[in-house]
Amino acid sequence: MKDYRGYFIDLDGTTYKGKERIPAAARFIKRLQEADKEVLFVTNNSTRTPEFVANNLRENHQINVTAANVYTTALATADYLDHVAGDRRRVYVVGESGLKTALHDRHFVETDQQPDYVVVGLDTAVTYAKLETAVLLIRAGATFIGTNADSNLPNERGMTPGAGSLVKLVEYATQQKPVMIGKPESLIMKMALERVHLTKEEVVMVGDNYRTDIQAAINTGMDSLLVYTGLSTPEQVAKMPIQPTHTVKSLDEWQVD
């Protein structure tokens, strides 16, 4: 096993399952911390702030981390726009507090009057009027940004619509492809690497979903570690043309050098 300096780690399905703990994940992260590895949770969830995510990990999953250990698609979206926007800082947002806070912290101004960008993320209070406004603004010339392409979110009721479902609706109505930020895109991975000041050769992406976590690593040229505690199964992964660098049934199996 390669001696990685940094670990990018997915949340749901890898670190926990909804409100259910994955004890092996807590033990795994403690071993990484004891070995002085760089730990960054890289998540497609744009609705929560890093402070909220870190507090949930500490309070409910016995994982002792801070907001500095969390990189969400909200932060990645704000970082990307900060790189490319210059003085074009007007943005219309379909999303929740995590996304809006990240953009505000990067000095973007939220408006529905001639914005430079329309950003679509998960919004559990979305209305037809919000989506209508997003569509009309994009058709009028605003640049279309999507936080992530997840079609569904698993919860106790089943597979509910994810951010990608809203992005697809707006894409269909505008006939415009968005700039996509989250996994499996390489954008979020490259910005996460910048945040930890490591190269792609020094980091491994740890996740349970081949189509997001592992594909993001492949698209970035990074190594990957697939753990079979969540979405993807060995039977599904065996059919994939590019295999994960490493696979484990439990994170207890992974040896930290």
Summary of the structure (lengths in Angstrom):
residues: 257
radius of gyration: 18.0
end to end distance: 8.2
largest distance: 53.9
contacts: 896
relative contact order: 0.16
helix: 41%
strand: 22%
